Amino acid sequence: MHFFLLKALVVLLSCLLVSSTPIAAGDVGAAVRERSYTFKVKPKVFIISMFPPEGEVWWGIPEFDLLATNITVPGFSPLYPDAHCTADGDICQLITGESEINAAVTISSLVASPKFDLSTTYFLIGGIAGVNPEVATLGSVAFARYAVQAALQYEFDPREIPANFSTGYIPQGSTVPDEYPKSIYGTEVFEVNTALRSLAVGFAKTATLNDSTLAQAYRANYITPQTSIYAAGAASPSVVECDVATSDVYYSGRMLSEAFQNYTRLVTNGSGIYCMTAQEDNATLEALLRGTVAGLVDFARIIVMRTASDMDRPYPGQAATMNLFWASQGGFEPALRNIYLAGIKVVQGILGEWDSTFAAGVNATNYIGDIFGTLGGAPDFGPGSVFNDNPVGLKERGLGRMKRDMVRTKKSAKGKRNVDITLGGY
């Protein structure tokens, strides 16, 4: 990188010698920086933040300076147009903007940017989330295996559902809440590398997590003489392995949370553990998956880390609106701080063992990818792969008010058979 900067300076100084119009020093500096960006930055770790408080916890830290280099990337959010990198380019960070659309566009723009070589980069998705008190508590740090797009369902107002329905959310293509979705879009579930997750968890467990007196007082409400179902919610923060649900809807309450908890279990064939709620992860993972198909990134190098800022449901006897709108839960600041406290251990672990472990990649011993099996292999969730010898067993919905679904035929990766998949559509 330094060689190319010197080369760019020589070119610029040569232009100055032959030009009759002086160039201001500031313009020279800007031109040199822009010239340097024509040579790709190849990060070892790329931190993905979703909104400013998550991003800012990484700035001004003693371990490294993420603001040493700021690279404007076309397609990033107009609010957060730059990627931030250390001077050597080993560590970078961006802010996607909140919600699935912002995340999808920002990460797609990053993957397509000619300013980066991301082929060996590890991605650390690090943000705050709501937490299921059956599994974890305020301030906890969760590393996911699955990300589930929980709101990609039919929805009825609960005042209009049949008496035997437990929720107004129905899997698409199905007619009852507990039937596996028959209309598949492809972004319902993603699975990441569990071997890499185990390494990340090991690094994170060396951190001393932050807490607050407000959080301690609030979580104490979740254990009562009548029930111990929320014992994890009443405990101290810890590092846990459990999964994240993505929804643009910022929901709160026992009934909605249990509905999405059940859906997570359903679409992961019983293996998913719903514990964190977020707005972006499935969108980020879809963009990275498509980048993997294009040979630009490696889906096996993704870590999904969420820290708990608020409970997804009220404690016994509390109103859901109180839990969401007015309660002083005390988890926001510890959750932000724990992104850094746990995350820095992960970043340092990857960099410290780069040559011995991480440069070559961490071999995934589990299936990784989406519900379609896009990256190869047979998904251990969902109805099966459309790209190998495990045909998707989906049928047309045949709902009277729906138009006929589009049915596409895809050849298996080995070319041995054709399989049909019913895709969503009206």
C-alpha positions, 0 to 999 in steps of 0.5 A, a space after each residue: 500500500 505504501 509503495 502505491 501511495 508513493 507512486 501516486 505522489 510522484 504522478 501528482 507532483 509531475 502534474 504540478 510541474 507541468 501545470 500552470 494552475 497550482 493545486 491546493 495542498 488539500 486537493 493533493 491530499 484528497 487526490 492521493 487518497 482517492 488514487 490509493 483506493 484504486 488498489 483494493 483493501 483486503 480486510 481480514 475482519 469486517 465489522 458490520 454495524 447497523 446504526 450509529 451507537 453500534 458503530 461508535 463503540 468501536 471508535 476511539 478504542 485503544 486496540 486499533 483506529 478504525 477511523 484511520 481510513 474512510 472509504 466512500 462506497 457508492 450504494 451505501 446509505 446516504 447517512 453512512 456513506 463510508 467504510 472505516 478501516 485501520 491504516 493497514 486495512 486489516 480491520 474495516 467496519 460499516 454501518 448498514 442503516 436499520 431494517 432489512 432493505 438498508 442492510 440488503 442494499 448496503 451489503 450488496 454494494 460492499 460486495 460489488 465494490 471494486 475497492 475491496 477484496 473480500 474473498 478471505 474476509 471474516 464478517 462479524 455482524 455485531 449489533 444489539 437485539 431483543 432477548 427471549 428471557 427463556 434463554 438469556 438476559 439483558 446484556 448477554 452475548 449470543 452467537 447464532 447458528 441460524 437466522 430466521 426471517 420470522 415475519 415472512 408469513 401470512 398475517 391476520 389480525 388476532 381479533 379475526 383468527 379462528 378460535 383454535 389458532 394460537 397466533 395470527 401468523 401462518 407460514 406462507 403456503 400453509 393454512 395453519 400455524 404449525 404447518 411447514 411453509 409450502 411457499 418458499 422464497 429462499 430467505 426464510 432460514 440461513 445457517 452459518 459455520 458452527 465450527 467458526 461460531 465455536 471459536 468465536 464463542 471461546 474468544 468471547 468467553 474470555 471477556 468480562 461483560 458489562 452490566 448495570 444496576 437498572 438491568 439487574 433490578 429489571 431482570 429480577 422481575 422475571 423470576 417469581 414463586 409461581 414460575 421459573 420459565 424465565 430463570 435465564 432472564 433473571 440471571 447475570 449476562 453471559 455468552 450463549 449459543 442461540 439463534 436470531 429472528 429477523 423482522 422489520 416489525 419491532 414487536 413486543 409481548 409474550 404472544 408474538 414472541 412465542 409465535 416467532 419462537 415456535 416458527 423458528 423451531 418449525 422452519 429449522 426442523 426443531 433445532 433452532 433456539 430462538 433467543 434474539 430479535 433483530 431487523 437486518 440479519 437475514 438481509 445481510 446474509 442473503 447479500 453475502 450468500 449471493 456474493 459467495 455464489 459470485 466468488 467474491 466472499 466466503 459464506 463460511 467466514 460469517 459470525 452473527 453476534 447479537 447482544 441483548 438490550 431489551 426483553 422481547 416480552 414483559 415479566 409476569 403481570 406486566 403489560 406488553 406496552 409497559 415493557 416496550 414503551 416505558 420500562 427502564 430496562 437498563 440493558 441498552 448501554 451494557 448491550 452496546 458496551 458488550 458488542 465491543 467487550 466480546 467483539 474485540 476478543 473475537 477480532 483479536 482472536 482471528 488476527 492473532 491466529 491468522 496464519 495458524 488457523 484463519 487464513 486458510 479458513 475454518 472448515 464447516 462441519 455442518 451445512 451452511 447456506 440458505 434453505 435452497 441449498 444454493 451453495 451445495 450440500 443438503 440443508 438440515 432444515 427445510 424441505 430439502 435442496 433444489 441443487 442436489 439429489 434431495 428434491 424439494 417436496 413442495 406442492 402447489 398451494 391450490 388456494 382458491 383466491 390465489 392465482 396459480 403459483 409459479 413453478 420452476 424446474 431446476 437441474 440438480 448440481 450433478 445433473 441427475 434429476 430435475 426437481 420442482 419447487 413452488 415459489 411464492 407469488 400471486 
